[in-house]
Structure formats: structure tokens, C-alpha cells
Amino acid sequence: MQDAAPPLLTEDELALINGLQLRPRASWAELGRALEVDPVTVARRFGRLSDQGAAWVAFSPGPRLFEQICLAFMVIDCVPGATAQVAQSLTTHPHMITIERAAAGHDILSIVATRDLPTLSRYTLDLLPCVPGITAVQARVVTHMFTEGGRWRIAALAPDQRARLTGRPPAQIPVAPGEITPLDRALVTWLAHNGRAPYQALAHDLGVSLSTAKRRLEQLTRRGLLRFRCDFARPLGGWPVSVTLWAGVPPAELPEIGHALIQLPETRNCAALTGPHNLVLQASLHSVSDVLRLETHLATAHPSLDIVDRVITLRQDKLLGHLLDPHGRSVGVIPPDLWAEPAV
């Protein structure tokens, strides 16, 4: 017998999540002012959501990090009846950032990140085929990431509330490749568990001074290598449907169309790819019928965009390192380590 479905998130909880999407590390006082709620109430509300696994704050790759690492959408087929077992096994891999089981076309779709193309090649060609139950692996390498899921926003706040939390972002500083240190990797590991961890807690856990932890984290964010994001159990918040659209676009129009697609409120991930289709769009929707509505809009707005396949996610097992239950709640963390040598 299945457990009863948990209650849906309330409007107050969605408003707090929206505020944390805009300012993931804002103080409770700042969030309280924006939401017109006492800071103690805000802290207690998020604590309850966190304890339930219904919402969490973690790190997200910054735009400059995407320029340094190798990212791929991995299409995986499995022996009949083995998909759940394979997905469970893959969740333990730190390079498997996101894992979802698909309704058609393939068994598993994942997003994989490694430090470079040779590492991705070893992982794809030498290691993944050895995982019991996997019959085929295709890597569609990202050539440009137009947007990623950490920038997706819900619209639960009034304009004046959003204005209290948004401001001019700090300028990003150009950074040379290869500037990720062992301390940075340790920071990322801790922030995958708790993106709101205070500087003092980070310093204590990492065995460094408070000033060192604060300075390094601020450098990573200013340089565009790291950002923070608030995720939540989307099925409980009113977005139970996730769809992946594979499309073909004339290469000369790819930048223009890609940048247009990231303006859509439904868009979570959008990237240019290698392989038979040069564009992928992943969207969060309120219902299955919204898939057709989205496709119709895309066909009208971008006649040269040819959607060749559309796949609905049946279950998401992992989201940026967080292990999810069938309701989308976080039940554990496998911190991503993009710089490690893959092993199975």
C-alpha cells in the first residue's frame, strides 16, 4: 500500500521559496521584510520545509564554471526491468548531477559534468557500460549552456516584494581556467548539503579561519564560478510535469532562438548540443496538457525550430546532487565532485 500523498505547499511557503530563489543566502531579517513576516516566523517556516525535504538551498554552477567544465546530457538504455536498479546505482556517482526516468524514447536521461572532455570520454566509454543493467549510452555534449535550472523562478511574490530582494548583482571578475582549489572543492561539498551554512560553520567544518572561508566563497561567487539556488519539491508546489524537448535549429539561428527560449517562464534548462539534435529545452509545467500549449507557442514564435521529440519525466531520482523521493522531496545528498577522476 502506498503512503498517502503529502500536502501541497501553501502560498506562504511558495512565497518564501520564491524569495530564496531570488536571494538564497539572504538573512531572515531581509526575507522577513520582503515577505512582511517576522524573521523568526520565516526561519521557522524554512526549517520546517527543510526538515520535510520540501525545499532546500544548495550551490549551483556559475556561468564561468560552465566555460571550464565539460557537460553532457546522457541518454541511457537499460535491460528490461532493470531501469530502477540502474538509476539507484547511478545516483551514487558524483558526476551524475541530475537523473530522471523517461516515459519514452530512452530509459534514463541524466546530466553529467566532468572537469574536461577526456574525463567525460573515460566515464562514458570505459565506466558506464560496465554498470550492470546498462545496454547503451549516448553522450550529447553541451556546446553552450543558455540557462540552467538554478535560474528558474516561480512567480509567488508581488512585484514590490521582489523589488525588496533584488538589486544590481556584483560585477563578475574574469578568471583564468584551473583556479579551483582543494578548499573550493571542500566548500562545494559542504554547500551541497546546506547552501545557507553560515561562514562560521563553514570555517569550523573545513578547519580554516572565518576570514578565509568568507573570502574564498565571495571570490567564487564574484567570479561567476559559483552561485546559489533554492530548489523545492516541484510536484508539491504545482509543477508536477517536467518535459524535455529535443529540437533541430539552423545553426545560424541557434544563439537567437536559444536566448529567446530562456525568457519563457517554463524554461529550466536550455542548451546547444552535439548529436542528432542541436538544442534541448527542459521545462516545468502545471499539467500534461501544457506540453502541447508550449509546443504550439514555440512553433508559432520560431517557425525554423523543429521539435523532433518530446519526453515527459516519469520520476526524477536526483537533482544537482540531491536524492529525491517520488514526491520530489530531498531525502539525501551525494555532493557533486566535477573534478574527481570517475570510478564505479
Secondary structure, 3 states (H helix, E strand, C coil): CCCCCCCCCCHHHHHHHHHHHHCCCCCHHHHHHHHCCCHHHHHHHHHHHHHHCCEEEEEEECHHHHCCCEEEEEEEEECCCCHHHHHHHHCCCCCEEEEEEECCCCCEEEEEEECCHHHHHHHHHHHHHHCCCEEEEEEEEEEEEEECHHHCCCCCCCHHHHHHHCCCCCCCCCCCCCCCCHHHHHHHHHHHHCCCCCHHHHHHHHCCCHHHHHHHHHHHHHCCCEEEEEEECHHHHCCCEEEEEEEECCHHHHHHHHHHHCCCCCEEEEEEECCCCCEEEEEEECCCHHHHHHHHHHHHHCCCCEEEEEEEEEEEEEECCEEECCCCCEEEECCCCCCCCCCC
